[in-house]
Amino acid sequence: MTRERPHSQGIWRRAEQSLVGGVNSPVRAFRAVGGAPLILSKGAGARVWDADGNEYLDYVCSWGALICGHAPAAISDAIADQARRGTSFGITTELEVELAERIAGAIPSIEKIRFVSSGTEATMSAARLARGFTGRDLLLKFEGCYHGHADSFLSEAGSGLATFGISASAGVPQASAALTINVPYNDLEAVEQAFASHPGAIAAVIVEPVAANMGVVPPAEGFLAGLAEISKREGAVLIFDEVITGFRLSWGGAQKLYGVTPDLTTLGKIIGGGLPVAAYGGRREIMDRLTPLGDVYQAGTLSGNPLAMRAGIEMLKLLAVPGFYWQINARAGRLAEGLRTVLAALHVEGQVQAVGSLMTLFFTAQPVTNYSDAKKSDTARYAAFFNAMLERGILLAPSQFEAAFVSSAHTDADIDATVSAAKESLTRGKKTNG
Ligand SMILES: *Cc1c(COP(=O)(O)O)cnc(C)c1O
């Protein structure tokens, strides 16, 4: 049942000539799983189609941005309507105010917000703001977390860096890299030590409240509360990078789910409804240090553009429907349970780690609590599983170190088909691996 993709292969050959590595973001090159990268041409609901017309059930969902699946009518209609009225003015519209109000209504720690166009911009700007606010230079981050591709965050980072085994990107000045301290995720002791070694010098602690860029790694009991306590005591700004978890794990994000309030929050992915929108926001006292009120500069030509704001507003309306999170989490729970049953039945060494509609199947014997645990996974086994699933029409993340994203468009029947495909794929994997 191999899916033939001659047309896609022709496009890929052209892509390799004109785009670096054939892609505009490295994980899309499928290097970690082998095989020809997909070329997609259409999406609807939980499904995507490649350039040859083959259909796939999609668990990438634009890396989590599409929590309601592809092209929901309300969002597509709003985008089309707005496109006729103007896509960008570079001057304020009411739409920015409306999306800001909706976000602040959902996440009470966001007293003021600033919209940008990518998660990278949001975290980079939040770090600058924290440095301006505290008058300190150092940043503390966690190994295996990903915060976009600004210089400060490109050491021991997750996502594509984990996928390609890059511990630090070339091109980051040593002087800049030296300002970032990395400690293991879920290790409060290491956080205490870092503050003790650099008294009065750490501007911010930045963390994914549920790590989802080294595969899904939940925070240990008390980890987030501990970070809040230490940051407060030390006068450092606590930044929750909720670019994935915001509007994913609950209407109020991970901070609501775990009951821990950060000083600043970064958002992205979901809040753009599939268009390029991200944001950072938080305590008024800190946010008001931004220009034009304060002395920390940040700006953007397309920031808050009306096209993207319309998409974001429609997305939030879909998520505000009562029962939305209960339903999507129930679907994802059905998938996690199904996969665990398959692993147990086939005696496969694996961990299904899930929080809400985020999950990763790690091919490793022990639960994954940090980046060094994650790196013990059998990535060759993941690659074989990925390709066996793809052959069966199921698109997973093309890397062990990424999450699978369940959307509200995935039905129980889709979930059950995915579990059956996993059973076949893992059975076949056992045979070929001896
Ligand atoms: C995706 C992501 C980013 C970067 O967002 P981009 O829009 O890709 O720049 C930052 N932080 C986290 C947690 C992410 O998942």
The ligand as an SDF file (V2000), in Angstrom:
LIG
                    3D

 15 15  0  0  0  0  0  0  0  0999 V2000
    7.3880   27.2000   18.2720 C   0  0  0  0  0  0  0  0  0  0  0  0
    7.9590   27.7270   19.5400 C   0  0  0  0  0  0  0  0  0  0  0  0
    8.6710   28.9310   19.5980 C   0  0  0  0  0  0  0  0  0  0  0  0
    9.0610   29.6880   18.3650 C   0  0  0  0  0  0  0  0  0  0  0  0
    7.9810   30.1470   17.6450 O   0  0  0  0  0  0  0  0  0  0  0  0
    8.1850   30.5160   16.0900 P   0  0  0  0  0  0  0  0  0  0  0  0
    6.8890   31.1040   15.6960 O   0  0  0  0  0  0  0  0  0  0  0  0
    8.5190   29.2140   15.3970 O   0  0  0  0  0  0  0  0  0  0  0  0
    9.3170   31.4730   16.0100 O   0  0  0  0  0  0  0  0  0  0  0  0
    9.0330   29.4090   20.8320 C   0  0  0  0  0  0  0  0  0  0  0  0
    8.7400   28.7450   21.9550 N   0  0  0  0  0  0  0  0  0  0  0  0
    8.0800   27.5690   21.9380 C   0  0  0  0  0  0  0  0  0  0  0  0
    7.7520   26.8860   23.2300 C   0  0  0  0  0  0  0  0  0  0  0  0
    7.6910   27.0080   20.7270 C   0  0  0  0  0  0  0  0  0  0  0  0
    7.0780   25.8340   20.7100 O   0  0  0  0  0  0  0  0  0  0  0  0
  1  2  1  0
  2  3  1  0
  2 14  2  0
  3  4  1  0
  3 10  2  0
  4  5  1  0
  5  6  1  0
  6  7  2  0
  6  8  1  0
  6  9  1  0
 10 11  1  0
 11 12  2  0
 12 13  1  0
 12 14  1  0
 14 15  1  0
M  END
$$$$
